[in-house]
Amino acid sequence: MRLKEKIMEETQGLEGTIGIAVKHLKTGEEALMEGDTLFPIASVFKLPLLVELYRQVEEGRISLDQKLAMVEKAKVPGSGIIRELSSGLEMKVRDYITLMMVLSDNTATDMLLDLVGIENVDKNLHRLGFEKTRVVASCADMLYDLAGLGDLKPEERSLKVYTERRKFNPSSKALGVENNDVTTPREMARLLEGIFRGTIISRSSCDAILETMKKCQTGENRIPKYLPRENVEMARKTGSLSGIVNDVGIIYLREKGEQYILC
C-alpha cells in the first residue's frame, strides 16, 4: 500500500491518465493504478505479435531463418531504420524480430505482422484469456490515420504521400481505445509474467523473447531513467505516439536474484 500511495503522491497534478502495474515475481506482491483501464499501446503491440510469431514457429508454419524481401510498398513511417535502405533487401525473420524489438522498427513490424496475420495475433490473445487486450491495427494503420490519411487504401500509401500530405489528426483512432491496439496495465503485466514463467508458449521461445527484449534501445528516459544500471538488467518494450508514452518490462535485480514487472 505504501508503494501505491507514493506513486499517487508523485503523479498528482500531472496531465493525462497514468496506468501502472508493478509486481514482485517472488513474493507476488503487486500495486496497481488504473490497473483495469484501457490504454492505447502504440508499439507495445509488438510484444503480443512476437508471442504469436513464436507460436507459429513452434507449429512449423514459420522458420526464424526464412528470408523476407523488403519491397518499396512495405516501408512504413515512424521509428526504425530499414525504410531508409534499398528495396529488395533480404533478411531472415530473426533479423526482422531484432529490428522490431530493439529499435521498434515499424517496417520490420508490419512485415512480420503480414507474415503471421493480424487476425491470428488477436485470436491468440483471446485463446490465452486476455479479455481486454486487442491487436487490430498495424503500424501503418495507426500512423496514416494519425496523419489524417486514414481514408487511403493500402495500395495508395507511400512514404512520399505520407510526407507531403500528412496533417495531424487529433481525433485519430490511434489515440483512442476504439478500433485500436489496446491493453490494461494488469493484462500487460500478466502477459509479461507468462513470458517470464514460460507458460504462454514454450520455455525456449519465452527465453528467446526475453533475450531480445533485454537489447531494447528505445525509451532510455522511461523505466531505466532512475535505475542503477550496474545493479539491474531490463527486458523491455516501449510505445510512443502523440500524447502516448508507454514502457513495459521485467527488471532483474542482479545481486538479489529477484525480478519484478513494471508496466
C-alpha positions as CSV (number, residue, x, y, z in Angstrom):
1,M,0.0,0.0,0.0
2,R,2.9,2.4,0.7
3,L,4.1,2.0,-2.8
4,K,0.8,2.8,-4.3
5,E,0.5,5.9,-2.1
6,K,4.0,7.0,-3.1
7,I,3.1,6.6,-6.8
8,M,-0.1,8.7,-6.3
9,E,1.9,11.4,-4.5
10,E,4.5,11.6,-7.3
11,T,2.0,11.7,-10.1
12,Q,-0.5,14.1,-8.5
13,G,-1.1,17.1,-10.7
14,L,0.3,15.6,-13.9
15,E,-1.9,15.9,-17.0
16,G,-3.4,12.8,-18.6
17,T,-4.2,9.4,-17.3
18,I,-1.4,7.2,-15.8
19,G,-1.7,3.5,-15.6
20,I,0.7,1.4,-13.6
21,A,1.1,-2.3,-12.7
22,V,4.1,-3.5,-10.6
23,K,4.5,-7.0,-9.3
24,H,7.3,-8.7,-7.4
25,L,7.7,-12.1,-9.1
26,K,9.0,-13.9,-6.0
27,T,6.5,-12.7,-3.3
28,G,3.5,-12.0,-5.6
29,E,3.1,-8.5,-4.1
30,E,1.6,-6.0,-6.5
31,A,0.4,-2.5,-6.8
32,L,-2.0,-1.2,-9.5
33,M,-3.0,2.3,-10.6
34,E,-5.8,2.4,-13.2
35,G,-5.0,-1.3,-13.5
36,D,-8.1,-2.3,-15.5
37,T,-8.3,0.9,-17.6
38,L,-7.9,0.5,-21.3
39,F,-4.9,2.4,-22.8
40,P,-3.8,2.6,-26.5
41,I,-0.5,0.7,-26.5
42,A,1.2,2.1,-29.7
43,S,4.3,0.0,-30.3
44,V,3.8,-2.2,-27.2
45,F,1.6,-4.3,-29.5
46,K,4.8,-5.7,-31.0
47,L,5.1,-7.9,-27.9
48,P,1.9,-9.9,-28.4
49,L,2.8,-10.0,-32.1
50,L,6.1,-11.6,-31.2
51,V,4.3,-14.2,-29.0
52,E,2.1,-15.2,-31.9
53,L,5.1,-15.4,-34.2
54,Y,6.9,-17.8,-31.9
55,R,3.7,-19.8,-31.6
56,Q,3.7,-20.3,-35.3
57,V,7.4,-21.1,-35.3
58,E,6.6,-23.9,-32.8
59,E,3.9,-25.2,-35.1
60,G,6.3,-25.3,-38.0
61,R,4.4,-22.6,-40.0
62,I,7.3,-20.1,-39.9
63,S,11.1,-20.5,-39.7
64,L,13.2,-18.0,-38.0
65,D,15.7,-18.5,-40.8
66,Q,13.4,-18.0,-43.7
67,K,14.1,-14.8,-45.7
68,L,11.8,-11.9,-46.4
69,A,12.4,-9.3,-49.1
70,M,11.5,-5.7,-48.2
71,V,9.7,-4.1,-51.2
72,E,9.1,-0.3,-51.5
73,K,5.4,-0.7,-50.6
74,A,6.4,-2.3,-47.3
75,K,8.1,0.8,-46.0
76,V,6.3,2.4,-43.0
77,P,6.8,5.9,-41.5
78,G,7.9,6.4,-37.9
79,S,10.5,4.7,-35.9
80,G,13.1,2.4,-37.5
81,I,15.9,2.3,-40.0
82,I,15.2,-0.2,-42.8
83,R,12.8,2.1,-44.6
84,E,15.9,4.1,-45.5
85,L,17.6,1.1,-47.1
86,S,17.3,-0.1,-50.7
87,S,14.2,-2.1,-51.7
88,G,14.8,-5.7,-52.3
89,L,16.8,-6.1,-49.1
90,E,16.5,-9.7,-47.9
91,M,16.9,-10.7,-44.2
92,K,15.9,-13.6,-42.0
93,V,12.8,-13.4,-39.9
94,R,15.0,-13.4,-36.8
95,D,16.7,-10.2,-38.0
96,Y,13.4,-8.5,-38.5
97,I,12.4,-9.5,-35.0
98,T,15.6,-7.9,-33.7
99,L,14.9,-4.7,-35.5
100,M,11.2,-4.7,-34.3
101,M,12.1,-5.2,-30.6
102,V,15.4,-3.4,-30.3
103,L,14.8,-0.3,-32.4
104,S,10.9,-0.6,-32.6
105,D,11.3,-0.6,-36.4
106,N,7.8,-0.1,-37.9
107,T,8.6,-1.5,-41.3
108,A,10.1,-4.7,-39.8
109,T,7.0,-4.9,-37.6
110,D,4.4,-4.7,-40.4
111,M,6.3,-7.2,-42.5
112,L,6.1,-9.7,-39.6
113,L,2.5,-8.8,-39.0
114,D,1.7,-9.6,-42.6
115,L,3.6,-12.9,-42.2
116,V,1.7,-14.1,-39.1
117,G,-1.7,-12.4,-39.9
118,I,-3.0,-9.7,-37.6
119,E,-6.2,-11.7,-37.0
120,N,-4.1,-14.5,-35.6
121,V,-2.4,-12.2,-33.1
122,D,-5.8,-11.1,-31.8
123,K,-7.2,-14.7,-31.8
124,N,-4.2,-15.8,-29.8
125,L,-4.9,-13.2,-27.2
126,H,-8.5,-14.4,-26.9
127,R,-7.2,-18.0,-26.7
128,L,-4.8,-17.0,-23.8
129,G,-7.7,-15.5,-21.9
130,F,-6.9,-11.8,-22.4
131,E,-10.3,-10.1,-22.3
132,K,-9.3,-6.5,-22.9
133,T,-6.0,-6.6,-24.9
134,R,-6.6,-6.3,-28.6
135,V,-4.4,-6.0,-31.7
136,V,-6.4,-4.8,-34.7
137,A,-4.2,-2.1,-36.3
138,S,-0.8,-2.2,-37.9
139,C,1.9,0.5,-37.5
140,A,0.8,1.9,-40.9
141,D,-2.8,1.9,-39.9
142,M,-2.1,4.0,-36.8
143,L,0.4,6.4,-38.4
144,Y,-1.6,7.1,-41.6
145,D,-4.7,7.7,-39.5
146,L,-2.8,9.9,-37.1
147,A,-1.5,11.9,-40.2
148,G,-5.1,12.5,-41.4
149,L,-4.6,9.9,-44.2
150,G,-6.8,7.1,-42.7
151,D,-9.0,7.0,-45.8
152,L,-6.2,6.0,-48.1
153,K,-6.3,2.4,-49.3
154,P,-3.2,0.3,-48.5
155,E,-2.1,0.4,-52.2
156,E,-2.3,4.2,-52.1
157,R,0.0,4.6,-49.1
158,S,3.7,5.5,-49.6
159,L,6.4,7.4,-47.7
160,K,6.1,10.2,-50.3
161,V,2.4,10.6,-49.9
162,Y,2.8,10.5,-46.1
163,T,5.5,13.2,-46.1
164,E,3.7,15.5,-48.5
165,R,0.1,15.2,-47.3
166,R,0.3,14.4,-43.6
167,K,-1.6,16.7,-41.2
168,F,-2.1,15.8,-37.5
169,N,-5.5,14.3,-36.8
170,P,-6.3,15.0,-33.1
171,S,-9.4,12.7,-33.3
172,S,-7.4,9.8,-34.8
173,K,-8.4,6.3,-33.6
174,A,-4.6,5.7,-33.0
175,L,-5.0,7.9,-29.9
176,G,-8.1,6.2,-28.5
177,V,-9.4,2.8,-27.4
178,E,-11.9,2.1,-30.1
179,N,-10.8,0.1,-33.2
180,N,-7.2,0.4,-31.9
181,D,-4.5,-1.7,-30.3
182,V,-5.2,-1.6,-26.5
183,T,-4.4,-3.2,-23.2
184,T,-4.6,-2.6,-19.5
185,P,-1.7,-2.4,-17.1
186,R,-3.0,-5.6,-15.3
187,E,-3.2,-7.6,-18.6
188,M,0.1,-6.5,-19.9
189,A,1.7,-7.5,-16.6
190,R,0.0,-10.8,-16.9
191,L,1.4,-11.3,-20.4
192,L,4.9,-10.5,-19.2
193,E,4.6,-12.9,-16.3
194,G,3.5,-15.6,-18.7
195,I,6.6,-15.0,-20.8
196,F,8.8,-14.9,-17.7
197,R,7.4,-18.2,-16.3
198,G,7.4,-19.9,-19.7
199,T,3.7,-20.6,-19.6
200,I,2.4,-18.6,-22.5
201,I,4.4,-20.6,-25.1
202,S,7.4,-22.9,-24.8
203,R,10.2,-22.2,-22.3
204,S,12.7,-21.9,-25.1
205,S,10.5,-19.4,-27.1
206,C,9.9,-17.3,-24.0
207,D,13.6,-17.2,-23.2
208,A,14.3,-16.1,-26.8
209,I,11.7,-13.3,-26.4
210,L,13.3,-12.1,-23.1
211,E,16.8,-12.1,-24.6
212,T,15.7,-9.9,-27.4
213,M,13.8,-7.6,-25.1
214,K,17.0,-7.1,-23.0
215,K,18.6,-5.4,-26.0
216,C,15.9,-2.6,-26.2
217,Q,17.5,0.7,-27.2
218,T,14.4,2.9,-27.0
219,G,12.9,5.0,-24.2
220,E,16.0,5.4,-22.1
221,N,14.3,8.2,-20.2
222,R,11.4,5.9,-19.1
223,I,11.8,2.8,-16.9
224,P,15.7,2.9,-17.0
225,K,16.0,6.6,-16.1
226,Y,16.5,6.4,-12.4
227,L,17.5,2.7,-12.0
228,P,21.1,1.9,-11.2
229,R,22.3,0.3,-14.5
230,E,25.1,-1.6,-12.8
231,N,22.7,-3.4,-10.5
232,V,19.8,-4.2,-12.8
233,E,19.1,-5.9,-16.1
234,M,15.9,-5.0,-18.0
235,A,13.8,-6.7,-20.6
236,R,11.5,-4.0,-22.1
237,K,9.3,-2.8,-24.9
238,T,8.3,0.8,-25.4
239,G,5.5,2.5,-27.3
240,S,5.0,6.1,-28.3
241,L,2.5,8.3,-30.2
242,S,1.4,11.9,-29.8
243,G,0.4,12.1,-26.2
244,I,1.0,8.4,-25.5
245,V,4.1,7.2,-23.6
246,N,4.4,3.5,-22.7
247,D,7.1,1.3,-21.3
248,V,6.6,-2.3,-20.0
249,G,9.1,-4.8,-18.9
250,I,10.8,-7.1,-16.4
251,I,13.5,-5.7,-14.1
252,Y,16.1,-8.2,-12.8
253,L,18.0,-7.4,-9.6
254,R,21.4,-8.9,-10.1
255,E,22.7,-9.1,-6.5
256,K,19.4,-10.3,-5.0
257,G,18.5,-12.6,-7.9
258,E,14.9,-11.2,-7.8
259,Q,12.7,-9.9,-10.5
260,Y,9.7,-7.6,-10.8
261,I,7.3,-6.5,-13.6
262,L,6.7,-2.8,-14.2
263,C,4.2,-1.5,-16.8
